[in-house]
Amino acid sequence: MQKIRPQFNPLPLCDTKSIHSPLRNINDDCAWVPLVGSSADFPAEIFGPAISQLLYHPEYNSTLILRTEIVSESGTDFPRESPSIVGYTPIRCIRRKLLPRRPGRDEGLEQYCTLYGHANEHNDGDDATPSLLVLTPILGAGGALPYYHPRVSHLAFRYVPSDPPTIRIEVVPLPDTPMDLNSRLYRTCLALLDTLHRYGWGTVTQYKKRVIHDRVVSREEYQDLYLVLRERHKHLVNEWHEVTDPLKHVFEDIGIATFLMLLWKQMYHKKDQETSQESLAEEPWKTWPRPLAGFLDLGCGNGLLTHILAEEGYEGHGIDVRARTSWSHYPEATQKHLHVEALNPTSLAQPGYQHPYLAPGVFLVGNHADELTPWVPIVATLCSASGYLSIPCCAWTFDSRFERSQNLPFETGIDVDQFTETLHLGGDGSNSSSYSQYRIWLASLSLHCGWQVESETLRIPSTRNWALIGHSWTTHEQAEGARRRVLNIVDEVRCRGIFQTRRPEGKAGDH
């Protein structure tokens, strides 16, 4: 039976007399103020692992923080800015830099993060058990704290081994900082304590994260490039010509373009090719590796993804059954890469058939491609693509809606549970939803079609952000076997006689 997290019952300490005395510095150079506390609901040895989540991932608790970068870490060298606290011994000090999500608005900030253990306990070496974390912002002369940082010179997370044990937050506030229950400082500390309580309980129960990001492309690379591309293309929000929400679609396609650019850089990188530290200000992606035959965006819709990639120097095309209003408002260089076409994937199985945008080595993109979604790995195999990215939305099979009771995973020679776990295909941890089952079916289809499969949960503003990446096979025998299996699927679809290609709308060929 799944354990239920104990209720978080915070107790304000700023206007009550606590049974535990506040922290006190050895030299009495500042006064600590207890703000909020609660029951711990986890033992002392859990405090260290729980607090590490706050140390290394402050962005989980603030939408204004992008991530943190560790500048240095030491267990012997402690800066003078770290306070000497009565009853505690410093164990480790981490210097980190907080990176803002909006660098044009907020500045970055470095902090000392000092972990302490009780002075009367053995706290030497790797076996040290921390019970206190103090965060100290590093400001130069005349420097000011950014908006996302509380108005304090020190903020402490403290584990008190009482009966029952408690956790609490204490601060050394800057002059004239409000600390009442409605103040921003109190509300921030309340949220931080709630997070620590949740992390502590999650560590006790070995909580398994349901969604795992950054399996294929590193978070740091993605975030840094995304910020640059967002600044370059955010003007499209004010130039939107569709009835859909520009804030969602513009930033979602910027995110997908960012991922593709970094994926291609990784996929097509030659082993003997030198790598060096690059400044994104110099637009290094202009020379990054990319698919030699370009890309094809299947069901490109408003054409925005094709436009962004074309603007950044990537060769490719987008096709859809009808032109959108946006198409005629893009630059001519983009318009010539958008085409009205209803692709018939079964025609690719005909001997001698050639498609103008499906040359061998092309990279396929299926971003919410609807009925074409299950055909992406089929088309990729038939045209000898170099890879593909599929972001499924509506659950379709080759000629009907997906039914979890009827559409079982393809035989791959791999245990389904192991396959699902390795690729993290369940998403919700249970594989019980229809969408989870559809993801498993698509991944097994990809493997059946001869593709090496990876999955990624994309950092885009969409509930349908799960992506499947296909990498090409490695041997001629694998390629031939995959093609035979694909041709069998196409023959079965033809025999059923249900599949019909959608007719192009408007004057096909105008774009």
N, C-alpha and C positions, 0 to 999 in steps of 0.2 A: 504494500500500500504506500502511495506517495505521501511523504511527509509534508505538512503544511507549515509554511513559515510563520513563526510566532508574530503576533500583532506588534507593530512598532508603536510604542507608547512614549512619546517624548515628554520630558519634564523641563520646563523653562528653569534655568538656574540663575538668570541675570537679575531676577527680582525676588529670589528666595534665598534663604540661608541654607546652603548645602551641608549635608552631614560630612562631606569630604572637603578638606581645605583646598584652595586653589593652588595651582603651580606657583612656585616661588623661585626666582633666580638667586644664585649664590651671592651675587654682588648687589642684589636688590635694585638693579638699574631700571626695572620696569615692573608694572603691576599687571598681573594676569587676571582676567575676568572670565569666570565660567559662564557660558551662554546657554547650553542645552545638553541634556543627558538622557539616557534611556537604559533599559536592561540590555545586557550584551547578547544573551541567548547563544553564546558560543564560548568555548574555553580560551584561555590565554594564548595557547600555542597557535590559535587560528588568527589572532590579530595581525601577525606579520603577513601571511598570504593574502588576507583580506585587504589590508591597507596597501599592498603592492598594486592592486587594481587601480586605486586612486592615484598612486604614484605614477604609474606608467600610462594610464589612460584617463586623464582629466577630462577629455572630450566627451566621455560618457555622461558627465554630470553638467555639462555646459554646452549649449549650442553655439556659443561665441568662440569656443576653442577648437582649433582644427586637430591638433595633436601636440605631443611633447617630444622634444629631442633631448637625449641625455648628453650633457657636455662632459661630465667627469663623475667618478665615483671612487670613494676611498673609505677604508675602515680604520685608518690610522691618522689621517690628516683632516682636522676639523677647523673650519674657518672661524675667525673671531666673531663673525656675525651670528653664528649658532649659539644660542644662550646656554649657559651652564646652569643646570636646574637642580635644586636640592633633592636628593634621593634618587637621582637618575645618572646613568653613565652613558655617554654617546657610544653608539655601536658602529654606525655607518652614516656617511653623508653623501648625498647624490645632488649634483648640480644639474638642473634641467632648465630647458628653455620652452616656455609656452608659446605656441604659434597660433595667432588669431585666425579665425575663419575668414575675416574680412580685413586683410592687411592694409587696405587703403583707408580703413576707418580706425582700426585699433593697432597699437604697437605690440610687438612681442615683449615678453618679460622673462627674465631668468630668476630662478628661486634656488635657495638651499633647502634641501629636504633632509632633515637630520632625524635618524632613528635612535631611540634611547631604550635601554633596559634598566630595570631596578638595580640600584647600586648595591643592594645586599644579596644579589643573585650572581651566579657565575655567568658572565656575558662576554666571554672572549671567543674569538674565532667564528667559524661557520655555525656553531651550535647556539649562538646568541639568540635570545628570545626578546624581540622588541615589544614594548608596551606603551610607547609614546612616539608620535611623529610630529615634528614641528616644521612648518613651512615658513620660510623667511624670504620675502621678496628682496631682490638685489636692485637697488636704485642708485644711480649716480647723483652727483651734486645737482640739485634743482630738478631731479627727475620726478615724474608723477606716475601713480599707479594707473594702468589702463582700466577701462570701465568694468571689464569682466572680473577683476580681482577685488576682493573685499578690502575695505579701508582699515587695514591692520598692518602692524609691523611684524607680528608673529601670529600664526594660527596653529593650534595643537589639537591632534586627535589622541585621546588618552583612554587606555584600558585600565579600569580600576578593579583589582581582584578582591572585591568585597563579597558579601553574602546577601543577595546574589550579586554576581559581577555586573558591572555597568560600563558603558562607553560614554564619553562626553567630549564636547568641544569647548576649548578655552582660547581666548584671544588676548592680544595686547593691542587695543584699538588705537587708531590715530586720534589726535585731539578733536573734540567736538563731533565724534562719530555717534549717531543714534544707535541705541542697542535695545530699544523696546521691542515688544513682540510683533509690531507691525513694520519694523525697520528692515531695510534691505539686507543688512548684515545678519540679523537674526534669521530671516527666511533662507538666506544662503547657507548658513550653518545648519539649519534644520534639514535642508535637502542633502547636505553632505553627510550628516549623521545617519539619515535614512539609507543613503547609499552604502555606507560602511556596515550598517546592520544587515542589509540585504546581501552584501558580498560575504560577510561572515557566515550567515546562515547557508548561503550557496556553497561555500567551501566545506562546511560541515557535512552537507548532504551530497557533496560531489556533483553539484549542478553542472549539467552539460549544456553548453550554449547551443541554442537552436539554429541560429544563422551564423555561418562562418564566412567572413569576407576575406579578400586578398589571398586566395589560394593560388592564383595564377599570376597576377600582377601585384607588385608590392604596394602597400598602402601609401608609403612616402612618395614613390614615383608618381602614383596616380594623383594624389592630392596636389602635389606641386605643379604638375602639368595642367590639371583641371583648373586651378586658380588662374593660370596664364590664359588658357583658352576661354574661360568665362569672361575675362576682361576684354578679350578680342571680339567676342561674339554676343555679349549681353545686349548690344544695341538692337538685336533682332526682336527682343521683347516689345520694344516700342514701334517696330515695323511689321508687326504680325498682321497677316491678312486672312487668317482663318477664324472660324467661330469658336474654336477650341481654346483652352487656357494657355496663353503663351508662357507663363511662368513655369508650368509643368513641362511643356513640350520643348522649349528652348533649352532649359538646363538639363533635361533628360538626354537630349541628343548630344549636347556638349559632353556629358558624362560618357555616353556610348562611344563617341568619337575619340575621347581621351583613352578609353580602354583599348579600342582597336589600334590606335597608333602605338601604344606600348606593347600590345600583344604582337603586332607585326614586327616591331623592333626585336622582340624576343624570338619569334618563330623563324624569321628569315635571317637572323644573325649568323654569319659564317664563323666557324670555329677559329680560323686564323685571323679574323678581323680584330683589330685593336680597339679597345674601349678606353675612354678617358672621361675625366670629370667635365661635365658640360654645363654651361650657363644657359638656362631657358630663355634668357633675354636675347640670345643670339639665334634663336629659332633653329636649334640643332635637328629638329625632326624633319627639316627639309632634306636632309641627307640620310635619315634613318632607313634601315632595310624595310622593304615593303613587298607585297606580292607582285611578281614581274608582269603578270597578266591583269593587274588591277583588281578592282572589286566590283561586285554586282549586288546592289541592294534590292532584294526581291520584295515587292509590295512596298515601295518607298514612301507611299502616302504623300505628305506635304513636301517631301524632297529635302527636308532640312538636314538630315544626316549626310546625304550626298553632297549638299552645298557646303557644309562645314569642312568635310574631308577634302573637297575640291579646292576650297579656299586655302587650305593648309598644304596644298601641293600634291595631293594624292590623286592618282588616276583611277577613274571608275565610273560606273553608270548606275542609275536607278530606274526601275520599271514599275509601272502600276497600271491597273485597268482603266484609270481615268486621270486626267490632268487635274491638279488642284489649283486654286486661286493663287497660291504662293508662287507657283512655277514661273508665271509671267513677270513676277517682281524680282526674281533673282537676276544677278548679272548674266550676260550672254554666255560667259564661260561656264556657268552652271547649267543654264537652260539647255545647252546642246548635249548635256549628259543625262537629261531626264526624258523618258520615253513612255508613251502610252502603248502598253502591250499586255496581253493576257498569255502568260507562259503556259504551254502545254508540256508538262514534264515527261509525259509518256512518249512524246515525239522524239525525245533525245535518245530513245532506245532504238530508233530506226537506223539501219545501216546507212552511213554516208551523210546523216543529218548534221548540219553545222549551224550553230547559233552565233550571231555577230558579237555577243558580249560574254560568251561562255567558252573562251579559249582555254586550253589546258593550262593549269597553274593559276586560274582565277580564284579569288577568295569570295565566298558567298556570305551575304549578311541577310538573315531572316529576323527582322525586328518586328515582333507582333505581326507575322506574315499570314495569320489566320489559316485558310485552307491550304496554303503552301507550306505551312510549318513542317508537317511530317515528310514533305517531299524534299526538304533541304538536303539531308544526307543522301537521298536517292539521286538528286540532280548533281550533287558534288561528286559522287562516284561515276556517274555516266559521262560527265564532262572532264574528268580527271582534274578536279579542283585541287588546290594546294591546302585548303582548309575552309572552315566556315564558323560562323558565330550564329547561334539560333537563340532567340529570346521568345519563348512561347507565351501566348496569351490565351486565346480561345482554344479549347481542346478538340482538335480534329484528327481523324485518321485519314487514310488516303481518299475515301469517298463518303465518309459519314462522320457524325459526331463520335467522340471517344466515349466508350462505355466501359467502365472499370471491370464489370463482370464478364465482358465479352472479349476485351482486348488485353490479353495477357502479355507479359514481357516476352520478347523474342528469345529463342534459345541461343545462348552465347558461350556455353561451356563453362560459365562462371556462376557460382552460387549467387542467387539474386540478393540475398541479405548482405553478403560480403560486397557485392557490386554496389549496392545502395549505400552501404556504410562508407566504402572507400571514396565514392564520389560525393558523399553527403547529399544524396538525392532527395531524402525525405523532407528536409527543410524544417518541418515542424517537429521532428524527432519521433514521429509515430508512423509516418507513411500512410495515415488513415484517410487523408483528404483525397478527393478526386484529382485535384491538381497535382498532388504529390505522386499519385499513381501514374498520372500522365507523364510527368517528368521521368519516372523510371522507365515507362514504355518507350519514350523518345530516346533515352540514353541506350537502352538495349537495342533499339532499331539502328542507332548510329554504329554500335559495335558490330551488329549483324551486317551492316553495309561496308565494313572494313576500316572503320575510323578509330583511331586512338582518341579516347574521350577524356575531357576534363570538364569540370563544372565550376561556376563562379556565381556568387550572389553579388550582383553589381551595386555600386553605390549611386543609384539613381532614384529620383522621386517617383517611384512606381511600386505598387504591390506586386506586380509581375516583373520582378527584377532578377529572376533566376536565368542563367545563361548556360548553354551547352557549347563547348568548343570542340571542333573536330580537327585532329591533326592527321596528316596523310600517313598511309601505310609505309612499310619499309622495304618490302620485297615484291618482286614481280608475281610470285605465287600468291601472295596475299591479295594483291590487286586483282588478279584474274578470278580468284575464288569469290571475292566481294562482288565483282561485276556479274558473275553468274547468279548470285543470290538476289541481286538487285533486279536483274532481268526477269527472274521468276516472280518477284513482287509485281512488276509492271504487267506481266502476262496475266497474273491473277486479277489485277484491277481491271484489265481490259475484258476478261471473261465475265466478270460480274456485270459490266456494262452500266454501272451507276455513275462513275466519274465523268464529269463534263467540265471543260474549260470555260471559265467566265468570258463573256464577250467584251472586247474593249469598248469603252464609252467615248462618245465624241469622235473627233477626226483623228484616228490613230496615225501617228507619224508627224503630227504638227510640232512635237517637241523632241 
